[in-house]
Amino acid sequence: MRRSGGPGERDAPPSPPEVPAAGDAIFARASGAGKAGVAVYRLSGPRAFEIAEKLSRGKIAGRAPRLMRLYDPLTDDLVDEGLVLAFRAPKSFTGEDVVEFHLHGARAVEAAIGQAVLAAGARLAEPGEYARRAFLNGRLDLAEVEALADLIDAETSLQRKQALGQFGGRLSALAEDWKGRLVAILAALEAEIDFPDEEGVPASVAAGAGPKIDALVGEIEARLAGAEGARRLREGVEAVILGAPNAGKSSLMNALAGADVAIVSPVAGTTRDVIETRLDLGGVAVLLADTAGLAAAAGDAVEAEGMRRALARAGTADLRILVIDPLANENPPLFSSASVATEMRGGGGGEAPELLRPGDLLLYSKRDLGGAAGGAPEGGAAFHVSAKTGAGMAEFLKALEARAHDLAAGGEGAAFTRLRHVEAARRAGDALRRARGRLDQAAELAAEDVRLAARALASITGAVDVEDVLGEIFASFCIGK
């Protein structure tokens, strides 16, 4: 849109996205969508009690649940009868006045209560708006908000424990401890800057601040070293099944999943794309991917694309499971023995990237048909199994679970579970290393670096510089959270 004016006038800058007014009363279903015996609806904002009283025709007071009838203020029709709970600010999830309606979970009731609440003066909540208000009102910090999202998405026991720990403030407490120690270091450096002529001040400050900075850098680096395990625990360990056409990859996939998630056929090349399923192995989520068969040369363009996708997925996966049919004569050299199982020849004659890496698993299939298993890859293990009879599968599954736990190790404590945390910690570590090198010559520059490190760590909990991440974080929530 152009502004009115003379020729050559440039377009007006785009308006920033409209942020809903914090004073509005917002309404949404807080329990899962769909038909249910009971559904929970949440009303939050300064006018929450007033609006609830319009519907209930009675006084909303105290936290004790009350069985009340709710009416549409426009039509006077009875909406439903259910429990009404009131939470006065600031002792509520959002820090505002909150009213919850526990009603029958019928779709017709949901439509009617929504219509009634909107008619009484509320509006529908935006995705993540309840959590955003909790953050803005000081009920949660950013790390706790992210942990709440992780808790809602948790699929396994260890994901739940990780999210509960973060939601309980483990990461927040760690970041605040580091920031507090940096503030103490900064105060000492400021003393050197303010009193440069005092005898012994510069030397004593440098001598005292240096070891403290070194200790903090060491702690940050130790947490960064465990960040990948924490990410895998939160998101799941990615394991890829590889092998020649008709080696038994899809049969293995179905046996591990306990369901027919992949088509099994004696026709080689049945699987052309990547097929995924999720497993819970002792509390660690594993994203298992079955891939197209890898042949010495592709038969057509579709098979070539399937092979390309399989190799690309193998290159980024946390774990590779290479399946070999010990009875097959058409296996390319890659699959004939463990000694040459680390690289393959592509269709064009060039060398593909390494397939097996230390810790990967080698699986000899079709044990029920006979054949002999070969050796294990370097740093890994080999198994001879039958997906049809289950022979050897228990031993393999135990090893797969142990490997998944190794890959997700270190993720249950106060951990950097997101890239945002990792980047903030790296910025802090880089700034502290610069400060350490400047202590003796440039106290002002060292102090500024320490200040930058403190700000980076504070961004983990949202104390400073958070506007650029708010939208991304809260947009990931469903409506009603």
Helices and strands as residue ranges (DSSP letters): E 26-29, E 36-44, H 48-56, E 66-71, E 78-87, E 98-105, H 107-119, E 123-124, H 129-136, H 142-153, H 157-167, H 170-194, H 201-225, H 227-235, E 237-243, H 249-257, E 275-281, E 284-290, H 301-316, E 319-324, G 333-335, G 338-340, E 361-364, G 367-369, E 381-384, H 393-407, H 419-438, H 443-461, H 467-475
